[in-house]
Amino acid sequence: MDAAFQMKTSISLLAGLVILGTGAAGQDWPQFRGPDRDGIVPGRMTVASFPSDGPELVWEMAVGAGFSAPVVRLGQLVIFHRRADQEVVEALRASDGESVWKFSYETEYRDDFGFDNGPRAAPVIANGRVFTFGAQGILHCLDFETGQKLWSVDTHREFGVRKGFFGAASTPLVLDGRVLANIGGQDDAGIVAFDAATGETLWTATDHAASYSSPIAAPLDGNTLAVFFTREGLAALDPSTGQVVYERRWRSRSNASVNAATPIVMGDIVFLSASYGTGSIAMRLCNRKVEELWAGEGVIDNHYSSCVRDGGTLFGFHGRQEHGQSFRAADLATGKLLWSHSPIRAGSVMRIGDRLLLLLESGEAMLVAASREKFEILSRAQILGGETRTFPAVADGLLFARDTDSLVCLRLWSE
């Protein structure tokens, strides 16, 4: 961080930050992409613009390797990163970054491509516990208040998982006392459910290899289903039994393909998107039938980040990260491309009211109108200095974001 950035600590946010709207926006962010895993900040608060020199820096800390996203519950931030040969789960006071507890364990994971040896999947805070899934496939359950280890499972060893391109990266879904994980194991252990209290295996399902996409819970056919985007495609399951209710293959013919984006659900429509010559697809899931609404390349083909929606409008990054991207809007139900802006660095997107918050790999944050009409930058600020790929978190008016070296806490609004 340069000196100008450090000076933000002494600047009053209220002098330059414009806030629109009312309503409770100080909710928790206990899992990847927020409370509902949809990338949407709860409440009706909207950040209209940044101060001229960016949001106020509340605190900052050095972090280890990894792309794991921060999560927040009851004023406590949990981060998951790697220092030397240890994967570290650390709880901090969200308001000032003071350490609450720390848990670590040895890891031997090495990235075959030399990108990063740290964890990818975000922690999940649920029912007084913290669940983490390390790059080597070790699933841990810790006590949220103390960090005490309650149980762990070496999923790669237990289920015979072959090492993938980038390690285990799918954030598990905690639902109704179960931890559902895209393991990619042998003998129909593609998806596995564990008892959240004990770590006992409850059921296994599918022969799908693991992807880097994180599953979501969605109401479909009057029931809550666990919706996975595995390496093979869609698998929507009954979380209590593991029965596959809906299945649809959606992956590239290339062995080098990667499915990484989180599914998007609107009513009975499920949207999946991937790069590597795969494209996107919208399906209606009803009465155990899969109806394809539209499919193909060239609409919004997500590489590693996921779309967000505002009503029936999708917003997201299109194209391969290394080849250059565009940022796009499309109609979810029809696949009609509404607009496209390029060039733009790859990044992530969340929605805050009627604004989109883009965090680019360069560490630049952009506020963009969530508009079907055009791409319009409303405000921008450099908030990080290193390569930034991790999805941020927002809780109690604070933005938590990290790059390769630093985690920052910035004030977006005052509660």
C-alpha positions, 0 to 999 in steps of 0.5 A, spaced: 500 500 500 502 506 498 502 512 503 496 516 499 492 509 501 494 509 508 492 516 509 485 514 508 484 512 515 484 520 517 479 522 512 471 522 514 467 518 510 461 522 511 464 528 508 464 525 501 460 518 501 453 519 498 448 514 501 441 513 498 435 509 501 433 506 507 433 499 511 437 494 515 443 493 511 447 491 517 446 483 516 451 478 516 455 475 511 456 468 513 458 464 507 460 465 500 457 470 496 452 472 502 447 470 506 443 467 500 449 465 495 447 470 490 452 476 491 446 481 493 447 485 499 441 484 504 437 491 505 435 497 501 441 501 502 445 503 496 452 506 495 451 512 490 458 514 490 465 514 493 469 519 496 474 523 491 479 519 495 476 512 496 472 509 502 475 510 509 480 505 511 478 502 517 483 497 518 488 493 514 492 486 515 497 482 512 494 475 509 497 469 507 496 465 500 489 463 498 483 466 494 478 464 500 473 469 501 472 472 508 465 471 512 462 475 517 457 473 523 455 477 529 461 482 528 466 476 527 470 476 521 473 469 519 478 468 514 482 462 511 489 463 508 495 459 508 502 461 512 508 456 510 506 449 510 499 451 515 492 452 512 490 457 518 483 459 520 483 465 523 477 469 527 478 477 528 473 482 531 470 485 524 470 492 527 478 493 528 481 487 526 483 484 533 484 477 533 479 472 537 482 465 535 486 462 530 486 454 528 491 451 523 494 445 521 499 442 516 498 441 508 502 439 503 498 442 497 502 444 491 499 448 485 501 444 479 501 451 475 504 455 480 498 460 481 497 459 489 498 454 494 493 457 499 485 455 500 480 457 495 473 455 498 470 460 503 469 458 510 461 457 512 459 459 519 452 456 521 449 454 527 455 456 532 460 452 527 465 454 522 466 449 516 472 450 512 474 446 506 482 446 504 485 446 497 488 439 499 480 436 500 480 436 508 474 438 511 474 441 518 468 443 523 470 448 528 467 452 534 465 459 532 466 462 539 473 458 541 476 455 534 476 449 537 476 443 532 470 439 533 471 434 527 475 433 520 475 429 514 480 428 509 475 427 503 480 426 498 483 420 502 477 417 504 473 418 497 479 416 493 479 423 489 484 425 484 488 431 484 484 436 480 487 442 476 487 447 482 485 443 488 479 443 492 475 450 491 468 449 491 465 452 498 460 446 501 453 448 503 450 447 510 443 445 510 438 442 515 444 439 519 448 437 513 454 439 510 454 438 502 460 438 498 462 437 491 468 432 493 469 428 486 470 422 489 470 415 486 464 409 487 459 415 486 461 419 491 461 425 487 457 429 492 457 427 499 453 429 505 456 429 512 453 430 519 454 437 521 455 435 528 459 429 527 462 429 520 459 422 519 458 420 512 450 421 511 450 419 503 453 419 497 451 421 490 453 422 482 459 420 479 461 427 477 468 430 478 468 436 482 468 443 479 470 449 482 463 452 483 459 452 489 452 449 490 446 453 493 439 452 496 433 453 492 426 452 492 424 448 486 417 444 486 415 446 493 421 443 496 428 446 497 433 442 493 441 443 493 443 445 486 450 443 484 454 445 478 459 440 478 464 438 472 459 435 468 453 440 469 447 441 473 445 436 479 439 438 483 438 434 489 434 432 495 439 434 501 436 429 506 437 423 501 441 425 496 436 423 490 438 427 484 431 430 482 434 434 476 440 433 472 443 436 465 450 435 462 453 442 461 461 442 460 466 443 455 468 437 450 475 439 452 478 435 458 481 442 460 475 445 462 473 448 468 466 450 471 467 455 476 461 460 477 455 459 482 448 457 479 443 463 479 436 461 480 430 465 479 423 462 480 424 455 477 429 458 472 436 455 473 442 459 469 449 456 469 455 459 465 462 457 464 468 459 459 472 454 455 468 453 449 462 451 454 457 458 454 451 459 458 444 455 459 438 457 462 433 451 464 426 451 467 426 445 472 419 443 473 415 437 475 422 433 474 423 435 467 428 440 464 426 445 459 432 448 455 430 456 454 436 458 451 443 456 451 450 457 447 456 461 447 457 469 446 452 471 452 455 471 458 460 466 459 463 466 466 470 464 467 472 464 474 467 469 477 459 469 477 453 473 475 448 477 479 441 479 477 437 484 479 430 482 477 430 478 470 437 482 468 443 478 469 450 482 470 457 479 469 464 478 466 464 475 459 470 471 456 477 468 459 480 472 464 487 471 460 484 473 453 481 479 456 474 480 458 467 484 457 462 486 462 455 485 460 448 485 461 443 480 459 436 478 460 435 471 464 429 468 461 431 469 453 438 470 453 438 477 449 444 481 450 442 488 453 449 491 452 457 489 453 462 494 455 470 492 454 475 492 455 475 491 462 480 487 467 477 480 470 474 481 477 467 480 481 461 483 482 456 484 487 449 488 487 448 493 493 441 496 492 441 499 485 448 499 484 453 494 482 460 493 486 465 491 481 472 489 484 477 488 479 483 484 479 487 490 479 484 492 486 480 497 483 473 498 485 467 501 481 460 503 482 456 501 476 449 502 475 444 496 475 441 498 468 438 494 463 440 500 458 447 501 458 454 500 462 455 507 467 460 508 471 458 512 477 464 512 482 471 508 482 477 508 487 483 504 488 482 500 494 488 494 493 495 494 491 496 487 489 492 482 484 485 481 487 481 475 485 477 473 492 470 475 492 469 480 498 464 481 503 459 486 506 457 486 513 454 492 518 456 497 512 463 495 512 467 492 506 472 486 507 476 485 501 483 482 500 489 481 494 495 477 494 498 480 501 493 484 504 486 484 507 482 491 508 476 493 511 473 499 508 467 503 511 461 503 505 456 507 510 455 508 517 449 504 520 
